[in-house]
Amino acid sequence: MINYHQPLYRPPAEANSIIIQATLGCSYNKCSFCTMYESKNFVIRKLEDVFSDIDKISKYYNDSNKLFLADGDALSLSTEHLIKIIDYAYLKFPKLRRVSLYASAFNLYDKSLDELKLLRSKGLTLIYYGIESGSFDILKKIQKPISNKKMIDGLNKAYEANLKISATVILGLAGKKYSKEHITASANLINQVNITYLSTLQLMLEPHTKQKFIKNFKDEFQELNEKEMLEEQIEFISLLNPLNKVIFRSNHVSNILPLAGTLPKDKNRLLEELSFVIKKIF
Ligand code: SF4
């Protein structure tokens, strides 16, 4: 079997997928809340090594139908390089029907519509994308400065290319003082784009990054408690009016209350569940 370069991460929905590391680490690796790839330098793995991993794993799991390309932002690869990997994977896994990867907002913005269409035609189907916040001011504070315009441009291109997007927003990311700005801007952004899946995570800071993270808020950052997280969730869901049907999940290990539904159909039910839990527990 293959030796993965640890640590290895994948989205919860890829639990049953084959995982191949096309890159190691994250090409950006500067977001102040994220420690996932802090121990790795970004590396584009040689094609021969990626092919060798595909060869090895396809011997045992030849009938796999889902593939996730790790690590942190495989969409940072050139389109040509990525197509070689996707082509080879479809050759070696004859039943493959879904190929997904993580992309940063920067990666998606950098790809042209034609490149995304080409990747879709080759069999890339789903992109996991961290919105984190719709507020540019908050994104600057967390060291992921990308404008709304660029995020909307990237997400619209993906939609036009018929790629599914699974996006995440981080509750508690802006602390108490900027909570309203964070939630309003995040909902506004989502209401302007077409995505397939939406999840909320809760901010979880590792002790060794906390100080640095807070410093960027000029020490105005106060963490939300569990009740405030749920209230932020209520505020967020109540502001969502997506353009298309969105499958909503809040099932990450960080979430104190798992939620699942389809928006806008289940909006009231989700809000009722949240209000019920707040009333019962706090
Ligand atoms: S782009 Fe994603 S993986 Fe990279 S540092 Fe930011 S949150 Fe972490």
Boltz pocket constraint, residues with backbone or C-beta under 6 A from the ligand:
constraints:
  - pocket:
      binder: B
      contacts: [[A, 26], [A, 27], [A, 28], [A, 29], [A, 30], [A, 31], [A, 34], [A, 35], [A, 36], [A, 37], [A, 72], [A, 73], [A, 104], [A, 130], [A, 144]]
      max_distance: 6.0
